[in-house]
C-alpha cells in the first residue's frame, strides 16, 4: 500500500509542473485538495460500509487541525512555488528529505524505534538529496530547492500527526484534510482578488488531486496503521525517484549524473529498509480505544455478545500482557526500546 501510494503521488510532480503553466501555485493547491476532499466524501457516502471503521473523535481534533495546516496548506503551497523555480526531476528527488524529517520526528517525539539499518538508510537518503542540492535550472533555483525542502518538512509533520489517528477511518481522514485544505487555500485565493482560472484547468487539477492526493493518502494511512510513520514513510520515500523518472519520460528533462547518483543512493536505502526484521519480547499496557479491527490479528481477543461482521469498529479494551513476535511501530507497538 505504501508503494502504491508513492506511485500515485509521484505522478503529481510532473503533472503539477504541466498545470502550473495554466494555474498559479495557490490555485493548483486549492483545486487539488478540493478534488481530493469532494471525491473522497462522495466515495464515503456512496460506497462505505457502516460500522467497519471508526470515525475521528473529539480527542483527535488537534491532530486533524495540525495535519490540515501542515500537509493541506503549507506543504503543497511550498512545493508548487518551488516547482516554478527548479526542475521537476530535481524537486522530486529533493523531496527524499521528507523521509528523513518524518523519521526524526517519529523517533524523537513519538517513541518509534530507529535501529542501525534505519539510520544507515537515513544517511543514504540525505546523501542522495545533497547530491541534488545545487542542481537547479536558472535564477532562483536555490530558493526553489529550499521551498521544496520546506514542503518535505511540512509533509513530515503531517505524516506523524496523521499516524497518531491512522487507526480511524482513512477515507474520512483524507476527505477532511482535502476539504479543509482546499477551502483554506480557496479563501486565500479569493483574498488575492485575481482573475478566476479556466474551468478546464481547475477540473484537471481536481481530478489530479483526487487520484494523486486522495487515493494516495488513503493507501498511505492504511500503511501507517500497520507500520508506523517512520517505516511507512521509508517505503513511501520511493516516490521522489518515481517522480524524477516520470519527469524525465513525460517532460523530457535531462538525465544527469547527479540524478543517477541520487537515485542509486535512495534505492540502496530502500532495499536496506525492506529487509528489516524486528522481533523481541515486549509488554502491552492496558489500552482502550475505538478502531476498525479483526479478531485474527493476535491483539483483539475480546468477546462479543453477538457475531459481528469483520472488520468492525467499537470501543474495546486491551488487557496488559507480554509476548514476543515480529512487529513494527503500529498503534499497538509504540513501546520504548533499550
Secondary structure as the mmCIF struct_conf table of DSSP 4:
data_model
#
loop_
_struct_conf.conf_type_id
_struct_conf.id
_struct_conf.beg_label_comp_id
_struct_conf.beg_label_asym_id
_struct_conf.beg_label_seq_id
_struct_conf.end_label_comp_id
_struct_conf.end_label_asym_id
_struct_conf.end_label_seq_id
HELX_RH_AL_P HELX_RH_AL_P1 UNK A 2 UNK A 19
TURN_TY1_P TURN_TY1_P1 UNK A 20 UNK A 22
BEND BEND1 UNK A 23 UNK A 23
HELX_RH_AL_P HELX_RH_AL_P2 UNK A 25 UNK A 47
TURN_TY1_P TURN_TY1_P2 UNK A 50 UNK A 51
BEND BEND2 UNK A 52 UNK A 53
HELX_LH_PP_P HELX_LH_PP_P1 UNK A 54 UNK A 56
HELX_RH_3T_P HELX_RH_3T_P1 UNK A 58 UNK A 60
HELX_RH_AL_P HELX_RH_AL_P3 UNK A 61 UNK A 67
HELX_RH_PI_P HELX_RH_PI_P1 UNK A 68 UNK A 74
HELX_RH_AL_P HELX_RH_AL_P4 UNK A 75 UNK A 83
TURN_TY1_P TURN_TY1_P3 UNK A 84 UNK A 85
BEND BEND3 UNK A 86 UNK A 86
HELX_RH_AL_P HELX_RH_AL_P5 UNK A 88 UNK A 94
TURN_TY1_P TURN_TY1_P4 UNK A 95 UNK A 96
HELX_RH_AL_P HELX_RH_AL_P6 UNK A 97 UNK A 110
HELX_RH_AL_P HELX_RH_AL_P7 UNK A 116 UNK A 131
TURN_TY1_P TURN_TY1_P5 UNK A 132 UNK A 134
BEND BEND4 UNK A 138 UNK A 138
TURN_TY1_P TURN_TY1_P6 UNK A 139 UNK A 140
HELX_RH_AL_P HELX_RH_AL_P8 UNK A 141 UNK A 164
TURN_TY1_P TURN_TY1_P7 UNK A 165 UNK A 167
BEND BEND5 UNK A 168 UNK A 168
HELX_RH_AL_P HELX_RH_AL_P9 UNK A 170 UNK A 192
TURN_TY1_P TURN_TY1_P8 UNK A 193 UNK A 193
HELX_LH_PP_P HELX_LH_PP_P2 UNK A 195 UNK A 198
HELX_RH_AL_P HELX_RH_AL_P10 UNK A 199 UNK A 208
HELX_RH_PI_P HELX_RH_PI_P2 UNK A 209 UNK A 215
HELX_RH_AL_P HELX_RH_AL_P11 UNK A 216 UNK A 236
TURN_TY1_P TURN_TY1_P9 UNK A 237 UNK A 238
HELX_RH_AL_P HELX_RH_AL_P12 UNK A 239 UNK A 251
HELX_RH_AL_P HELX_RH_AL_P13 UNK A 257 UNK A 274
TURN_TY1_P TURN_TY1_P10 UNK A 275 UNK A 275
STRN STRN1 UNK A 279 UNK A 284
STRN STRN2 UNK A 287 UNK A 293
BEND BEND6 UNK A 295 UNK A 299
BEND BEND7 UNK A 305 UNK A 306
BEND BEND8 UNK A 310 UNK A 311
STRN STRN3 UNK A 312 UNK A 318
HELX_LH_PP_P HELX_LH_PP_P3 UNK A 319 UNK A 320
STRN STRN4 UNK A 321 UNK A 326
BEND BEND9 UNK A 329 UNK A 330
TURN_TY1_P TURN_TY1_P11 UNK A 331 UNK A 332
#
